[in-house]
Amino acid sequence: MKSFKSFQSVKKNALFDAGKYGLKMKQLPFMGVVCTVMLFIIYRTTNYQYKQTQIETKFHPFDTAEDSIISSGNLRGLPRGIVQGRSDLELRPLWSTSSSRSKVEASTHRNLLAIPVGIKQKDNVDAIVQKFLPENFTVVLFHYDGNVDGWWDLEWSSKAVHIVAQNQTKWWFAKRFLHPAVVSIYDYIFLWDEDLGVENFDPGSYLEIVKSEGLEISQPALDPNSTDIHHRITVRSKRKKLHRRVYDIRGSTKCSNASEGPPCTGFVEGMAPVFSRAAWYCAWHLIQNDLVHGWGLDMKVGYCAQGDRTKKVGVVDREYVVHKGIQTLGGGGPPSKKVTNSEDSAKRHGATPMDPRMEVRLMILNLIVS
């Protein structure tokens, strides 16, 4: 009897063990699927990080010893790999999806258009921006008159970056908001004035010429009929694709093949400069923090040509603009300024008091010459 009970007990244990074994066998395919999914996720994450590292290396080639010191010193408490020393001016959606991320990542070649603007030049700025948008440009508007609301009716306005500071110039904005660490993803930076006519200008064709000719700093030539031309080297030549120097024996400055510097060669003017990423990295450091009008800066910007300024700096004739010379910022001094006795006397005698902008320009030019 005992032997029969023990046999039943052994049989039950065997069935139970077999059931457990069968259950384990059924779980194996499920566990295999889970492991496969986890391995796939790990692979995708690692691959994404690797690609991001490659992109960072490509667009941020300017890590310096100073950056290393900062990273090893003040940022030492941060976890390894989390430090992000760069940014950009791209707008991000509130709710990011995989499709929106892929669109951002697919656009590897970006360029930047930055313009100081006032509401009086709205129509002209609109015409400029309309030319640049199809060529994958990020647009930044520096509002020096404080009026941003007047721009929202333009279709592209909500996609632009708007920065406001009352009565500040292009170079003030550029020094504070176009730091190399912020604009390092952009291949070229167009830092233009708002009073340029672009009927005969195509950004895509312009960049093709700049790249093929190896120009690090450039500008579109000025139509000879432009209202405001200060240097002959900026005037368009109808027979050329571009030019790097000008020949002129008139005036106090003689320009010939022997000339090695501005305004004969290695020169672009401040109203429409275009910088490569490397050139802007240098030019931003050249701009002094208290620089306002920028007069005289064009004489020094050739130092940032990343090589021989007579070869790396040029004026593109095939794509040209009209400089209208419309001055809407700081026109003739503050509107509330009281007329002094000397100014009143000058008016009575038919003389015109000096424009404060011209007075500053002459002062700066004297400093450069001396």
VOMI-790496 format. One line per 2 residues: number of its first residue (from 1); their letters; for each residue x, y, z negated of C-alpha. Coordinates in steps of 0.2 Angstrom, whole numbers, always signed. Layout:
residues N
NUM> a> X/Y/Z  ...
END
This chain:
residues 370
1> mk> +0/+0/+0  +14/+12/-5
3> sf> +23/+8/+11  +8/+12/+21
5> ks> +6/+29/+13  +24/+33/+15
7> fq> +22/+28/+34  +8/+41/+35
9> sv> +18/+54/+27  +33/+51/+38
11> kk> +21/+52/+53  +13/+68/+47
13> na> +30/+76/+45  +36/+71/+62
15> lf> +20/+78/+70  +23/+94/+60
17> da> +41/+95/+66  +36/+92/+83
19> gk> +23/+105/+83  +36/+118/+76
21> yg> +48/+112/+90  +35/+114/+103
23> lk> +30/+132/+97  +49/+136/+97
25> mk> +50/+130/+115  +35/+141/+120
27> ql> +43/+156/+112  +59/+154/+122
29> pf> +53/+162/+138  +45/+176/+129
31> mg> +61/+180/+120  +70/+179/+136
33> vv> +59/+192/+144  +62/+203/+128
35> ct> +80/+201/+129  +80/+205/+148
37> vm> +70/+221/+145  +82/+227/+131
39> lf> +97/+224/+142  +89/+233/+157
41> ii> +85/+248/+145  +103/+248/+138
43> yr> +110/+247/+156  +99/+262/+162
45> tt> +103/+272/+147  +122/+269/+149
47> ny> +121/+272/+168  +111/+289/+165
49> qy> +124/+295/+153  +138/+290/+165
51> kq> +130/+300/+179  +127/+315/+167
53> tq> +146/+315/+162  +150/+315/+181
55> ie> +139/+330/+184  +146/+339/+169
57> tk> +164/+336/+175  +159/+342/+192
59> fh> +150/+358/+187  +161/+362/+172
61> pf> +179/+361/+177  +184/+376/+166
63> dt> +187/+368/+149  +201/+378/+141
65> ae> +213/+376/+127  +202/+388/+117
67> ds> +186/+377/+120  +196/+362/+113
69> ii> +201/+372/+98  +183/+377/+95
71> ss> +177/+359/+97  +190/+352/+86
73> gn> +188/+365/+72  +171/+374/+69
75> lr> +161/+359/+78  +171/+345/+69
77> gl> +155/+341/+59  +145/+337/+74
79> pr> +143/+319/+79  +155/+313/+94
81> gi> +147/+316/+111  +133/+328/+105
83> vq> +142/+344/+109  +135/+354/+123
85> gr> +145/+369/+127  +136/+374/+143
87> sd> +119/+380/+148  +110/+386/+164
89> le> +96/+398/+169  +84/+385/+175
91> lr> +66/+385/+169  +61/+369/+160
93> pl> +43/+363/+159  +35/+362/+142
95> ws> +31/+343/+145  +44/+334/+155
97> ts> +40/+319/+165  +52/+307/+174
99> ss> +47/+314/+191  +51/+332/+186
101> rs> +67/+326/+179  +72/+318/+195
103> kv> +68/+333/+205  +80/+343/+194
105> ea> +93/+330/+195  +91/+329/+214
107> st> +95/+347/+217  +114/+346/+214
109> hr> +119/+362/+225  +112/+378/+217
111> nl> +115/+396/+219  +111/+411/+209
113> la> +103/+428/+214  +104/+442/+201
115> ip> +97/+459/+204  +94/+474/+193
117> vg> +77/+480/+197  +65/+494/+194
119> ik> +46/+494/+198  +49/+508/+211
121> qk> +59/+496/+222  +47/+481/+220
123> dn> +43/+480/+239  +61/+479/+244
125> vd> +66/+467/+230  +51/+456/+236
127> ai> +58/+456/+253  +76/+451/+247
129> vq> +69/+437/+236  +59/+430/+250
131> kf> +74/+428/+260  +83/+418/+246
133> lp> +70/+406/+239  +70/+394/+254
135> en> +89/+391/+251  +87/+384/+233
137> ft> +92/+400/+224  +88/+403/+206
139> vv> +82/+421/+204  +86/+432/+189
141> lf> +79/+450/+188  +87/+463/+176
143> hy> +73/+475/+172  +81/+492/+168
145> dg> +65/+501/+167  +56/+490/+155
147> nv> +42/+486/+167  +39/+467/+169
149> dg> +20/+466/+170  +20/+475/+186
151> ww> +29/+460/+195  +17/+446/+190
153> dl> +6/+448/+205  +21/+442/+216
155> ew> +19/+423/+220  +37/+419/+215
157> ss> +38/+430/+200  +33/+416/+187
159> ka> +48/+405/+194  +61/+419/+191
161> vh> +70/+423/+175  +66/+441/+169
163> iv> +78/+450/+157  +73/+467/+150
165> aq> +84/+481/+143  +80/+499/+145
167> nq> +92/+510/+156  +106/+497/+157
169> tk> +116/+494/+173  +120/+478/+183
171> ww> +137/+476/+175  +130/+478/+157
173> fa> +117/+464/+161  +130/+453/+170
175> kr> +143/+454/+155  +129/+449/+143
177> fl> +118/+436/+152  +129/+429/+166
179> hp> +143/+421/+155  +152/+407/+164
181> av> +146/+394/+152  +128/+399/+158
183> vs> +131/+400/+176  +143/+386/+179
185> iy> +131/+375/+188  +129/+387/+202
187> dy> +140/+386/+217  +139/+405/+222
189> if> +133/+420/+212  +125/+434/+222
191> lw> +126/+450/+211  +116/+462/+222
193> de> +109/+480/+221  +90/+482/+224
195> dl> +91/+494/+238  +98/+482/+252
197> gv> +89/+479/+268  +89/+461/+273
199> en> +80/+460/+290  +96/+454/+298
201> fd> +103/+443/+284  +101/+424/+281
203> pg> +108/+417/+265  +110/+399/+272
205> sy> +120/+405/+287  +130/+417/+276
207> le> +135/+403/+264  +140/+392/+279
209> iv> +152/+405/+285  +159/+408/+267
211> ks> +162/+390/+264  +170/+387/+282
213> eg> +182/+402/+280  +187/+398/+262
215> le> +181/+415/+255  +180/+415/+236
217> is> +174/+433/+235  +164/+441/+249
219> qp> +150/+453/+254  +139/+455/+269
221> al> +144/+469/+281  +135/+485/+280
223> dp> +125/+491/+295  +134/+507/+302
225> ns> +117/+516/+300  +117/+513/+282
227> td> +114/+528/+271  +128/+525/+259
229> ih> +145/+519/+265  +160/+523/+255
231> hr> +174/+512/+263  +176/+508/+281
233> it> +181/+490/+278  +163/+486/+273
235> vr> +156/+492/+290  +150/+479/+302
237> sk> +160/+474/+317  +148/+468/+330
239> rk> +161/+457/+339  +167/+447/+324
241> kl> +160/+434/+313  +169/+441/+298
243> hr> +184/+452/+294  +197/+452/+280
245> rv> +205/+469/+283  +203/+486/+292
247> yd> +215/+497/+302  +214/+515/+299
249> ir> +227/+529/+301  +215/+543/+296
251> gs> +215/+550/+278  +227/+549/+264
253> tk> +226/+530/+264  +234/+522/+279
255> cs> +228/+504/+283  +239/+493/+294
257> na> +245/+475/+295  +257/+479/+281
259> se> +243/+484/+269  +241/+471/+255
261> gp> +228/+478/+244  +211/+488/+243
263> pc> +203/+497/+251  +212/+490/+267
265> tg> +211/+472/+263  +206/+460/+249
267> fv> +191/+472/+245  +172/+471/+243
269> eg> +161/+484/+236  +150/+483/+221
271> ma> +133/+484/+229  +133/+467/+236
273> pv> +147/+455/+230  +146/+437/+231
275> fs> +157/+426/+220  +161/+408/+220
277> ra> +160/+398/+203  +179/+399/+201
279> aw> +180/+418/+206  +165/+423/+194
281> yc> +174/+414/+180  +188/+426/+182
283> aw> +178/+441/+186  +167/+440/+171
285> hl> +183/+441/+160  +189/+456/+170
287> iq> +173/+466/+167  +175/+476/+151
289> nd> +162/+476/+138  +159/+495/+139
291> lv> +159/+495/+158  +143/+504/+164
293> hg> +143/+510/+182  +156/+498/+188
295> wg> +165/+511/+199  +183/+506/+201
297> ld> +179/+488/+197  +179/+484/+216
299> mk> +197/+489/+217  +202/+476/+204
301> vg> +191/+461/+208  +204/+455/+221
303> yc> +214/+448/+206  +200/+434/+205
305> aq> +202/+428/+223  +210/+412/+217
307> gd> +225/+414/+228  +230/+427/+242
309> rt> +217/+441/+241  +220/+445/+260
311> kk> +214/+427/+264  +201/+423/+250
313> vg> +192/+440/+251  +181/+445/+266
315> vv> +167/+454/+274  +154/+444/+284
317> dr> +149/+453/+300  +137/+440/+307
319> ey> +125/+442/+292  +124/+460/+287
321> vv> +113/+471/+277  +108/+490/+276
323> hk> +113/+499/+261  +99/+512/+258
325> gi> +107/+521/+244  +91/+524/+234
327> qt> +96/+528/+216  +82/+524/+204
329> lg> +92/+522/+188  +99/+537/+180
331> gg> +95/+548/+195  +101/+565/+190
333> gp> +103/+563/+171  +90/+561/+158
335> ps> +73/+569/+163  +71/+578/+146
337> kk> +88/+587/+147  +87/+605/+144
339> vt> +95/+617/+157  +110/+626/+150
341> ns> +115/+644/+153  +129/+639/+165
343> ed> +117/+628/+175  +104/+641/+176
345> sa> +117/+654/+181  +123/+641/+195
347> kr> +106/+639/+201  +104/+658/+202
349> hg> +120/+660/+212  +115/+646/+224
351> at> +127/+633/+217  +122/+615/+213
353> pm> +127/+608/+196  +137/+592/+197
355> dp> +128/+576/+196  +133/+567/+180
357> rm> +136/+551/+190  +148/+559/+202
359> ev> +157/+567/+187  +159/+549/+179
361> rl> +165/+542/+196  +178/+556/+198
363> mi> +185/+552/+181  +186/+534/+184
365> ln> +195/+536/+201  +207/+548/+193
367> li> +211/+534/+180  +214/+521/+194
369> vs> +225/+532/+204  +235/+537/+188
END
